[in-house]
Amino acid sequence: MNWKEWLKYDFYRKLWSLFGGRPWTYIYRDIYRKYEIFIQSQWFFTGLAIFYFFGWQGVMLFWIFYTFGYINGHFFWGTKIVEGQKLD
């Protein structure tokens, strides 16, 4: 990759090319496969923070939106997991 090519990238691709070297979704998926307890702890503490700041209504609203995204993720992003996957 050269400098002129890098300038043509969109904002997200510039970020991950500088920090991580590949899309963050791939990195996050690899972390989940190797250190599942880290991701589960992250969700637990996210839930505690939402409850602390917004109460049960905030938790329910977050749960509804998360479930919607989770279902859509299975419709549109159901690709085979490839360890250490790179961009084609």
N, C-alpha and C positions, 0 to 999 in steps of 0.2 A: 504494500500500500504506500502510495506517495502522498504528499501534502495536498496536491490539487484534487486528487481522488477523494481524500478525506473531507475536503471542503464541500463536496457535493452530497455528503451523507445527510440524512435527516438528524434532528436533535438527539433522538433516542439512540440511534446507531453511533453517533459521535461519543455519547456518554459511555455506552458499553464497550466501545473500542478502546477507550481510555481506562476504564475501570472494569476489569474482568476479562476483556478480550473476546467475549462472545455474549449472546443475548442473556440477560439476567434470568429469564424464565428457564433456560437450560441449566444455569448454575443453581437456581433454587430447587429445581427438580432433582439434580444430583445430590444436593444437601439432604433433601427429603429421603432419598433412597438410602443414604449412608447414615444419617443422624436423625431418624424420625422423631426421637424424643425432643430434639431442639425445636422442631416445627410445632409439635404438640404443646410444648411449653409456651411458645410464642402465642399460639391461639388462646391458651388459658389466661395469660397475662393481658392479652388484648381484651378478652371478655371482662376481666376484672376492672380494667381501666374504663371500658364503656359503661359498666354498671356504676362505678364510682362517680363518673361525671354526668351520666344521663339516666340512671336508674333502670328499672325493668322495661320501661317503654323503649329506651335506647337499645337495650339488649334484644328485644323482640324485633325492632325495626332493622337492626343490623342482621339478625338471623334471617329475616325475610329476604333482604337484599343479597346476602351471601348465598342463600339457597338458590335464588334465581340465577346468580352468576355461576354457581356450581353446576346446575343443570345445563345451562348454556355452554359451559366449558366442555361438557361431555358430548354435546352435539357438534361443536365446531373444532375442538382441539383434541380429538381422540386419536392422536398419532402414536405410533410405536415409540417406546422409550429406548433411546440409544445412549448408553453411558458415554459421557464426554462429548456429546453431539456438537458438531460445528455447523456453522451456516454454510449452505451449499454454494 
